Amino acid sequence: MEPFGIALTTLALFVSFGFMVGVLFGFFGMGGSFLVTPALLVMGYPARVAVGSGMAFVFGTAVIATLKHHDLGQVDYKLGALMIAGTTAGIEIGSLFVYRLEELGLASGVIGVTYVGLLGAIGLFVTRNALKNDGSDGSGGGHHEAADEEIDPDAIPDIAKKIQSYRVPPMMTIAGGIQVSLWMVLGVAFVTGLLSGFLGVGGGFIRMPAMFYLIGVPVPVAVGTDLFEIVFSGGFGAFTYGLNGGVDLSIVAPLLAGSALGARIGSAATNIVNEDDIKIYFGLMLLGGSVAVAFQQAGDYFAVELFNTVGFALILLSAFMVSGAVIYSTITTMRKRSSAAATSVD
């Protein structure tokens, strides 16, 4: 007997893979289509089914993770709605660039190089800044403000402070009591949407750091708000592909079964693990992704299948190591808190 019409070994693979991706999704607000779609393609599924099923999985996991972040007060719905509006416009413009490059026969190469460069640049920037600030607070779980709580001005990046200094009406209050111009929010949303549409990805790896470094939103709230956006983009994509038979429930169901637990663990971890650790893990995952995509691009360019296989293996390895590090840090921090509580009682 084969549940969902697939072999038990494949079912177990999908459930465990869904769990791993769910942890990353809940912790970073990204990582779904970045991992799932390439995995399905390597397993031999048609591109339409791989993309459509990946989008359906992203939608389901985003809903689960967003609900957990909502319980923790880490979703700024007003900011999320504005980011959706800005990114939607940016995605439309970005896709026009892609169509033009396709006409010139340059799309694959230009997008691939841009993707590798952007992943690497963001990964290096985030990791370097996080390591520079690491150790400033060894208690763990620092700066985990809920969306309606005031943020420490010292915790806001210098770039975000500069952007906030341009008080162009109308001004609005977002997560942590931050005052920022509506036009600045829409501008950041449009640019991230432009890059997202150009690269053909969900854009979580762009939006989450953009909300923190450019607008000043606390990292856990940036993750929760990004997930709120992905609910809409993922839902729309899954609906579109589903109408054309591109969603295979025998793939999506076991993936979601694993991610249901993983996403809640990852979301809860943002309220436990030190914020600088979140940024370090995020940066390292992007750096690993950059190297992996570089191998895949080289494989396509030189027609060497081994490079594609190595690239895919690197994506899975970086995801496995980072999700494992998230869980390990969460358990370690919880043990330290328990020991500290027991010591104080004694």
MONOR-V815598 format. One line per field, one symbol per residue. ss: DSSP state (@ for helix, = for strand, . for the rest). psi: psi as a letter, one per 40 degrees, with the letter a starting at -180 (. if undefined). burial: # if it has 16 or more other C-alpha atoms within 10 Angstrom, else .. A space follows every 10 residues. Layout:
# MONOR-V815598
ss->???
psi->???
burial->???
This chain:
# MONOR-V815598
ss->..@@@..@@@ @@@@@@@@@@ @@@@@@@@.. .@@@@@@@@@ @@....@@@@ @@@@@@@@@@ @@@@@@@@@@ @.....@@@@ @@@@@@@@@@ @@@@@@@@@@ @@@@..@@@@ @@@@@@@@@@ @@@@@@@@@@ @@@....... .......... ..@@@..@@@ @@@@@..... ====@@@=== =@@@@@@@@@ @@@@@@@@@. ...@@@@@@@ @@@@@...@@ @@@@@@@@@@ @@@@@@@@@@ @@@.....@@ @@@@@@@@@@ @@@@@@@@@. ....@@@@@@ @@@@@@@@@@ @@@@@@@@@@ @@..@@@@@@ @@@@@@@@@@ @@@@@@@@@@ @@@@@@@@@@ @@@@@.
psi->hhieeiiddd dddddddddd dddddddeei ecdddddddd ddeeiidddd dddddddddd dddddddddd deffhgdddd dddddddddd dddddddddd dddefedddd dddddddddd dddddddddd ddeiedheei fifgiideii ihdeehiddd ddddegghii iihahefhhi hddddddddd ddddddddef idededdddd dddddehidd dddddddddd dddddddddd dddefehhde dddddddddd dddddddddd edihdddddd dddddddddd dddddddddd defhdddddd dddddddddd dddddddddd dddddddddd ddddd.
burial->.......... #..####### ########## ########## .......### ########## ########## .######.## .###.##### #####..#.. #.....#... ##..###### ####.##..# ...#.....# ########.. #....##..# #.##...... .#.###.### ########## #########. ########## ########## ########## #####.###. ##...###.. ########## ########## ########## ########## #########. ......##.# ##.####### .##..##.## ..##...... ......
